[in-house]
């Protein structure tokens, strides 16, 4: 059985009809709010370049992103920025005595000026000493897991800014190799065909 109904308007003249939009949308910017601190810039550039190396064709931003990455990797404030941000996420969840010691060590080093080397080795010793001597064996495993992000940041800078830069670039090239090997052939020959590291950080246009 089929039913039908009709709607009669009291005043059809008051009906507003939808019209196609023929203007221009405003510029909304990036989908997420990103800051300009060194560790935030590092994350932004790495995200862009990793996406390109995984096959997303975004050539217009590749060159400026690579230059931005190189600049921020050589910024002496980068390890301080990244470590401080990590400490902020752990604040209140790690022993206050250890947190104060780490912060004081960072502040003492930074107060010496931009030429002062980030005290990664000193911080690693502080963390290792606390884990070995300042907590029980039952607490050690849980605390080691909790401090994992901080330990990771510190260990990445133990060799200095230059070693950290090499590590980051090596990871990008490894990402490039992981994508390119899907197409067969010699990755070494393909990489050697490029004249500079800038051209090595390139992409394909995928269907």
Rosetta constraint file for C-alpha pairs under 8 A:
AtomPair CA 11 CA 15 HARMONIC 7.73 0.50
AtomPair CA 34 CA 40 HARMONIC 6.81 0.50
AtomPair CA 34 CA 44 HARMONIC 7.87 0.50
AtomPair CA 35 CA 40 HARMONIC 5.84 0.50
AtomPair CA 35 CA 41 HARMONIC 7.22 0.50
AtomPair CA 36 CA 40 HARMONIC 6.07 0.50
AtomPair CA 36 CA 41 HARMONIC 5.85 0.50
AtomPair CA 37 CA 41 HARMONIC 6.23 0.50
AtomPair CA 37 CA 81 HARMONIC 6.98 0.50
AtomPair CA 38 CA 42 HARMONIC 6.12 0.50
AtomPair CA 38 CA 72 HARMONIC 6.14 0.50
AtomPair CA 38 CA 75 HARMONIC 7.48 0.50
AtomPair CA 38 CA 77 HARMONIC 6.84 0.50
AtomPair CA 38 CA 78 HARMONIC 5.11 0.50
AtomPair CA 38 CA 81 HARMONIC 6.19 0.50
AtomPair CA 38 CA 82 HARMONIC 7.50 0.50
AtomPair CA 39 CA 43 HARMONIC 6.30 0.50
AtomPair CA 39 CA 78 HARMONIC 5.92 0.50
AtomPair CA 39 CA 79 HARMONIC 7.83 0.50
AtomPair CA 39 CA 81 HARMONIC 5.79 0.50
AtomPair CA 39 CA 82 HARMONIC 5.06 0.50
AtomPair CA 40 CA 44 HARMONIC 6.25 0.50
AtomPair CA 41 CA 45 HARMONIC 6.16 0.50
AtomPair CA 41 CA 68 HARMONIC 7.99 0.50
AtomPair CA 41 CA 69 HARMONIC 7.69 0.50
AtomPair CA 41 CA 72 HARMONIC 7.12 0.50
AtomPair CA 42 CA 46 HARMONIC 6.06 0.50
AtomPair CA 42 CA 69 HARMONIC 6.22 0.50
AtomPair CA 42 CA 72 HARMONIC 6.42 0.50
AtomPair CA 42 CA 73 HARMONIC 7.38 0.50
AtomPair CA 43 CA 47 HARMONIC 6.06 0.50
AtomPair CA 44 CA 48 HARMONIC 6.39 0.50
AtomPair CA 45 CA 49 HARMONIC 6.15 0.50
AtomPair CA 45 CA 65 HARMONIC 5.48 0.50
AtomPair CA 45 CA 66 HARMONIC 7.17 0.50
AtomPair CA 45 CA 68 HARMONIC 6.91 0.50
AtomPair CA 45 CA 69 HARMONIC 5.65 0.50
AtomPair CA 46 CA 50 HARMONIC 5.81 0.50
AtomPair CA 46 CA 69 HARMONIC 7.23 0.50
AtomPair CA 47 CA 51 HARMONIC 6.16 0.50
AtomPair CA 48 CA 52 HARMONIC 6.39 0.50
AtomPair CA 48 CA 62 HARMONIC 7.71 0.50
AtomPair CA 48 CA 65 HARMONIC 7.15 0.50
AtomPair CA 49 CA 53 HARMONIC 6.14 0.50
AtomPair CA 49 CA 62 HARMONIC 6.75 0.50
AtomPair CA 49 CA 65 HARMONIC 7.02 0.50
AtomPair CA 49 CA 66 HARMONIC 7.28 0.50
AtomPair CA 49 CA 172 HARMONIC 7.85 0.50
AtomPair CA 49 CA 201 HARMONIC 7.96 0.50
AtomPair CA 50 CA 54 HARMONIC 6.10 0.50
AtomPair CA 50 CA 172 HARMONIC 6.85 0.50
AtomPair CA 50 CA 175 HARMONIC 7.20 0.50
AtomPair CA 51 CA 55 HARMONIC 6.62 0.50
AtomPair CA 51 CA 56 HARMONIC 5.72 0.50
AtomPair CA 52 CA 56 HARMONIC 4.70 0.50
AtomPair CA 52 CA 57 HARMONIC 5.90 0.50
AtomPair CA 52 CA 58 HARMONIC 6.24 0.50
AtomPair CA 52 CA 59 HARMONIC 7.96 0.50
AtomPair CA 52 CA 62 HARMONIC 7.65 0.50
AtomPair CA 52 CA 202 HARMONIC 7.37 0.50
AtomPair CA 52 CA 203 HARMONIC 6.10 0.50
AtomPair CA 53 CA 172 HARMONIC 7.69 0.50
AtomPair CA 53 CA 175 HARMONIC 6.39 0.50
AtomPair CA 53 CA 176 HARMONIC 5.26 0.50
AtomPair CA 53 CA 179 HARMONIC 6.99 0.50
AtomPair CA 53 CA 201 HARMONIC 7.10 0.50
AtomPair CA 53 CA 202 HARMONIC 6.75 0.50
AtomPair CA 53 CA 203 HARMONIC 5.87 0.50
AtomPair CA 54 CA 175 HARMONIC 7.00 0.50
AtomPair CA 54 CA 176 HARMONIC 7.02 0.50
AtomPair CA 54 CA 179 HARMONIC 5.82 0.50
AtomPair CA 54 CA 203 HARMONIC 7.99 0.50
AtomPair CA 55 CA 179 HARMONIC 7.21 0.50
AtomPair CA 55 CA 203 HARMONIC 6.13 0.50
AtomPair CA 55 CA 204 HARMONIC 6.36 0.50
AtomPair CA 55 CA 205 HARMONIC 7.41 0.50
AtomPair CA 55 CA 206 HARMONIC 6.91 0.50
AtomPair CA 56 CA 203 HARMONIC 7.46 0.50
AtomPair CA 56 CA 204 HARMONIC 7.93 0.50
AtomPair CA 56 CA 205 HARMONIC 7.60 0.50
AtomPair CA 56 CA 206 HARMONIC 7.72 0.50
AtomPair CA 57 CA 203 HARMONIC 6.40 0.50
AtomPair CA 57 CA 204 HARMONIC 6.64 0.50
AtomPair CA 57 CA 205 HARMONIC 5.69 0.50
AtomPair CA 57 CA 206 HARMONIC 7.54 0.50
AtomPair CA 58 CA 62 HARMONIC 6.59 0.50
AtomPair CA 59 CA 63 HARMONIC 7.61 0.50
AtomPair CA 59 CA 203 HARMONIC 7.79 0.50
AtomPair CA 61 CA 65 HARMONIC 5.89 0.50
AtomPair CA 62 CA 66 HARMONIC 6.12 0.50
AtomPair CA 62 CA 202 HARMONIC 7.84 0.50
AtomPair CA 63 CA 67 HARMONIC 6.26 0.50
AtomPair CA 63 CA 198 HARMONIC 7.36 0.50
AtomPair CA 64 CA 68 HARMONIC 5.96 0.50
AtomPair CA 65 CA 69 HARMONIC 6.02 0.50
AtomPair CA 66 CA 70 HARMONIC 6.23 0.50
AtomPair CA 66 CA 198 HARMONIC 7.41 0.50
AtomPair CA 67 CA 71 HARMONIC 6.19 0.50
AtomPair CA 68 CA 72 HARMONIC 6.18 0.50
AtomPair CA 69 CA 73 HARMONIC 6.06 0.50
AtomPair CA 70 CA 74 HARMONIC 6.48 0.50
AtomPair CA 70 CA 165 HARMONIC 7.91 0.50
AtomPair CA 71 CA 75 HARMONIC 6.41 0.50
AtomPair CA 72 CA 78 HARMONIC 6.92 0.50
AtomPair CA 73 CA 78 HARMONIC 6.96 0.50
AtomPair CA 73 CA 161 HARMONIC 7.07 0.50
AtomPair CA 73 CA 164 HARMONIC 7.76 0.50
AtomPair CA 73 CA 165 HARMONIC 5.78 0.50
AtomPair CA 74 CA 78 HARMONIC 7.83 0.50
AtomPair CA 74 CA 161 HARMONIC 6.48 0.50
AtomPair CA 74 CA 162 HARMONIC 7.48 0.50
AtomPair CA 74 CA 165 HARMONIC 7.49 0.50
AtomPair CA 76 CA 80 HARMONIC 7.94 0.50
AtomPair CA 76 CA 114 HARMONIC 6.51 0.50
AtomPair CA 76 CA 115 HARMONIC 7.70 0.50
AtomPair CA 76 CA 117 HARMONIC 7.91 0.50
AtomPair CA 76 CA 118 HARMONIC 7.93 0.50
AtomPair CA 76 CA 161 HARMONIC 7.43 0.50
AtomPair CA 77 CA 81 HARMONIC 5.98 0.50
AtomPair CA 77 CA 114 HARMONIC 7.63 0.50
AtomPair CA 78 CA 82 HARMONIC 6.08 0.50
AtomPair CA 79 CA 83 HARMONIC 5.93 0.50
AtomPair CA 79 CA 118 HARMONIC 6.76 0.50
AtomPair CA 79 CA 153 HARMONIC 7.90 0.50
AtomPair CA 79 CA 157 HARMONIC 6.98 0.50
AtomPair CA 80 CA 84 HARMONIC 5.94 0.50
AtomPair CA 80 CA 106 HARMONIC 7.24 0.50
AtomPair CA 80 CA 110 HARMONIC 7.90 0.50
AtomPair CA 80 CA 118 HARMONIC 7.13 0.50
AtomPair CA 81 CA 85 HARMONIC 6.15 0.50
AtomPair CA 82 CA 86 HARMONIC 6.24 0.50
AtomPair CA 82 CA 153 HARMONIC 7.31 0.50
AtomPair CA 83 CA 87 HARMONIC 6.12 0.50
AtomPair CA 83 CA 150 HARMONIC 6.84 0.50
AtomPair CA 83 CA 153 HARMONIC 6.40 0.50
AtomPair CA 83 CA 154 HARMONIC 7.30 0.50
AtomPair CA 84 CA 88 HARMONIC 6.21 0.50
AtomPair CA 85 CA 89 HARMONIC 6.68 0.50
AtomPair CA 86 CA 90 HARMONIC 6.54 0.50
AtomPair CA 86 CA 149 HARMONIC 6.89 0.50
AtomPair CA 86 CA 150 HARMONIC 6.10 0.50
AtomPair CA 87 CA 91 HARMONIC 5.89 0.50
AtomPair CA 87 CA 99 HARMONIC 7.73 0.50
AtomPair CA 87 CA 150 HARMONIC 6.95 0.50
AtomPair CA 90 CA 94 HARMONIC 6.11 0.50
AtomPair CA 90 CA 147 HARMONIC 7.79 0.50
AtomPair CA 91 CA 99 HARMONIC 7.39 0.50
AtomPair CA 92 CA 96 HARMONIC 7.19 0.50
AtomPair CA 94 CA 98 HARMONIC 7.32 0.50
AtomPair CA 94 CA 99 HARMONIC 6.74 0.50
AtomPair CA 94 CA 143 HARMONIC 7.71 0.50
AtomPair CA 94 CA 146 HARMONIC 7.54 0.50
AtomPair CA 94 CA 147 HARMONIC 7.49 0.50
AtomPair CA 95 CA 99 HARMONIC 6.24 0.50
AtomPair CA 96 CA 100 HARMONIC 6.05 0.50
AtomPair CA 97 CA 101 HARMONIC 6.27 0.50
AtomPair CA 98 CA 102 HARMONIC 6.19 0.50
AtomPair CA 98 CA 127 HARMONIC 7.84 0.50
AtomPair CA 98 CA 130 HARMONIC 7.43 0.50
AtomPair CA 99 CA 103 HARMONIC 6.11 0.50
AtomPair CA 100 CA 104 HARMONIC 5.95 0.50
AtomPair CA 101 CA 105 HARMONIC 6.15 0.50
AtomPair CA 102 CA 106 HARMONIC 6.29 0.50
AtomPair CA 102 CA 123 HARMONIC 6.57 0.50
AtomPair CA 102 CA 126 HARMONIC 7.53 0.50
AtomPair CA 103 CA 107 HARMONIC 6.08 0.50
AtomPair CA 104 CA 108 HARMONIC 5.94 0.50
AtomPair CA 105 CA 109 HARMONIC 6.29 0.50
AtomPair CA 105 CA 119 HARMONIC 7.54 0.50
AtomPair CA 105 CA 123 HARMONIC 7.41 0.50
AtomPair CA 106 CA 110 HARMONIC 6.15 0.50
AtomPair CA 106 CA 118 HARMONIC 7.65 0.50
AtomPair CA 106 CA 119 HARMONIC 6.95 0.50
AtomPair CA 107 CA 111 HARMONIC 5.99 0.50
AtomPair CA 108 CA 112 HARMONIC 6.97 0.50
AtomPair CA 109 CA 113 HARMONIC 7.82 0.50
AtomPair CA 109 CA 116 HARMONIC 6.45 0.50
AtomPair CA 109 CA 117 HARMONIC 7.43 0.50
AtomPair CA 109 CA 118 HARMONIC 6.76 0.50
AtomPair CA 109 CA 119 HARMONIC 6.72 0.50
AtomPair CA 110 CA 114 HARMONIC 7.10 0.50
AtomPair CA 110 CA 116 HARMONIC 6.69 0.50
AtomPair CA 110 CA 118 HARMONIC 7.61 0.50
AtomPair CA 112 CA 116 HARMONIC 5.85 0.50
AtomPair CA 117 CA 160 HARMONIC 7.55 0.50
AtomPair CA 118 CA 157 HARMONIC 7.76 0.50
AtomPair CA 118 CA 160 HARMONIC 7.41 0.50
AtomPair CA 119 CA 123 HARMONIC 6.17 0.50
AtomPair CA 119 CA 158 HARMONIC 7.95 0.50
AtomPair CA 120 CA 124 HARMONIC 6.10 0.50
AtomPair CA 120 CA 154 HARMONIC 5.31 0.50
AtomPair CA 120 CA 155 HARMONIC 6.92 0.50
AtomPair CA 120 CA 157 HARMONIC 5.84 0.50
AtomPair CA 120 CA 158 HARMONIC 4.90 0.50
AtomPair CA 120 CA 160 HARMONIC 7.95 0.50
AtomPair CA 121 CA 125 HARMONIC 6.31 0.50
AtomPair CA 121 CA 154 HARMONIC 7.76 0.50
AtomPair CA 121 CA 155 HARMONIC 7.95 0.50
AtomPair CA 121 CA 158 HARMONIC 5.48 0.50
AtomPair CA 122 CA 126 HARMONIC 6.31 0.50
AtomPair CA 123 CA 127 HARMONIC 6.22 0.50
AtomPair CA 123 CA 154 HARMONIC 6.91 0.50
AtomPair CA 124 CA 128 HARMONIC 6.06 0.50
AtomPair CA 124 CA 151 HARMONIC 7.11 0.50
AtomPair CA 124 CA 154 HARMONIC 6.41 0.50
AtomPair CA 124 CA 155 HARMONIC 7.02 0.50
AtomPair CA 125 CA 129 HARMONIC 5.88 0.50
AtomPair CA 126 CA 130 HARMONIC 6.17 0.50
AtomPair CA 127 CA 131 HARMONIC 6.21 0.50
AtomPair CA 127 CA 151 HARMONIC 7.55 0.50
AtomPair CA 128 CA 132 HARMONIC 6.13 0.50
AtomPair CA 129 CA 133 HARMONIC 5.86 0.50
AtomPair CA 129 CA 134 HARMONIC 7.37 0.50
AtomPair CA 130 CA 134 HARMONIC 4.78 0.50
AtomPair CA 130 CA 135 HARMONIC 6.96 0.50
AtomPair CA 131 CA 135 HARMONIC 6.18 0.50
AtomPair CA 131 CA 140 HARMONIC 5.99 0.50
AtomPair CA 131 CA 143 HARMONIC 7.59 0.50
AtomPair CA 131 CA 144 HARMONIC 7.14 0.50
AtomPair CA 132 CA 140 HARMONIC 7.67 0.50
AtomPair CA 135 CA 139 HARMONIC 6.03 0.50
AtomPair CA 135 CA 140 HARMONIC 6.14 0.50
AtomPair CA 136 CA 140 HARMONIC 6.08 0.50
AtomPair CA 137 CA 141 HARMONIC 7.26 0.50
AtomPair CA 138 CA 142 HARMONIC 7.72 0.50
AtomPair CA 139 CA 143 HARMONIC 6.06 0.50
AtomPair CA 140 CA 144 HARMONIC 5.90 0.50
AtomPair CA 141 CA 145 HARMONIC 6.34 0.50
AtomPair CA 142 CA 146 HARMONIC 6.19 0.50
AtomPair CA 143 CA 147 HARMONIC 6.00 0.50
AtomPair CA 144 CA 148 HARMONIC 6.01 0.50
AtomPair CA 147 CA 151 HARMONIC 6.12 0.50
AtomPair CA 148 CA 152 HARMONIC 6.03 0.50
AtomPair CA 149 CA 153 HARMONIC 6.36 0.50
AtomPair CA 150 CA 154 HARMONIC 6.26 0.50
AtomPair CA 151 CA 155 HARMONIC 6.04 0.50
AtomPair CA 152 CA 156 HARMONIC 6.26 0.50
AtomPair CA 153 CA 157 HARMONIC 6.81 0.50
AtomPair CA 154 CA 158 HARMONIC 6.43 0.50
AtomPair CA 156 CA 164 HARMONIC 6.07 0.50
AtomPair CA 157 CA 161 HARMONIC 6.38 0.50
AtomPair CA 157 CA 163 HARMONIC 7.41 0.50
AtomPair CA 157 CA 164 HARMONIC 5.84 0.50
AtomPair CA 159 CA 163 HARMONIC 5.25 0.50
AtomPair CA 159 CA 164 HARMONIC 6.87 0.50
AtomPair CA 160 CA 164 HARMONIC 6.33 0.50
AtomPair CA 161 CA 165 HARMONIC 6.11 0.50
AtomPair CA 162 CA 166 HARMONIC 6.31 0.50
AtomPair CA 163 CA 167 HARMONIC 6.19 0.50
AtomPair CA 164 CA 168 HARMONIC 6.27 0.50
AtomPair CA 165 CA 169 HARMONIC 6.21 0.50
AtomPair CA 166 CA 170 HARMONIC 5.99 0.50
AtomPair CA 167 CA 171 HARMONIC 6.30 0.50
AtomPair CA 168 CA 172 HARMONIC 6.45 0.50
AtomPair CA 169 CA 173 HARMONIC 6.27 0.50
AtomPair CA 170 CA 174 HARMONIC 6.11 0.50
AtomPair CA 171 CA 175 HARMONIC 6.22 0.50
AtomPair CA 172 CA 176 HARMONIC 6.27 0.50
AtomPair CA 172 CA 201 HARMONIC 7.98 0.50
AtomPair CA 173 CA 177 HARMONIC 6.17 0.50
AtomPair CA 173 CA 201 HARMONIC 7.47 0.50
AtomPair CA 174 CA 178 HARMONIC 6.17 0.50
AtomPair CA 175 CA 179 HARMONIC 6.43 0.50
AtomPair CA 176 CA 180 HARMONIC 6.12 0.50
AtomPair CA 176 CA 201 HARMONIC 7.39 0.50
AtomPair CA 177 CA 181 HARMONIC 5.91 0.50
AtomPair CA 177 CA 187 HARMONIC 6.60 0.50
AtomPair CA 178 CA 182 HARMONIC 7.23 0.50
AtomPair CA 179 CA 183 HARMONIC 7.87 0.50
AtomPair CA 180 CA 184 HARMONIC 7.32 0.50
AtomPair CA 180 CA 187 HARMONIC 6.80 0.50
AtomPair CA 181 CA 185 HARMONIC 7.23 0.50
AtomPair CA 181 CA 186 HARMONIC 7.85 0.50
AtomPair CA 181 CA 187 HARMONIC 6.54 0.50
AtomPair CA 186 CA 190 HARMONIC 6.33 0.50
AtomPair CA 187 CA 191 HARMONIC 6.10 0.50
AtomPair CA 188 CA 192 HARMONIC 6.04 0.50
AtomPair CA 189 CA 193 HARMONIC 6.23 0.50
AtomPair CA 190 CA 194 HARMONIC 7.30 0.50
AtomPair CA 191 CA 200 HARMONIC 6.18 0.50
AtomPair CA 194 CA 199 HARMONIC 5.84 0.50
AtomPair CA 194 CA 200 HARMONIC 5.84 0.50
AtomPair CA 195 CA 199 HARMONIC 6.66 0.50
AtomPair CA 195 CA 200 HARMONIC 7.79 0.50
AtomPair CA 196 CA 200 HARMONIC 6.35 0.50
AtomPair CA 197 CA 201 HARMONIC 6.35 0.50
AtomPair CA 198 CA 202 HARMONIC 7.53 0.50
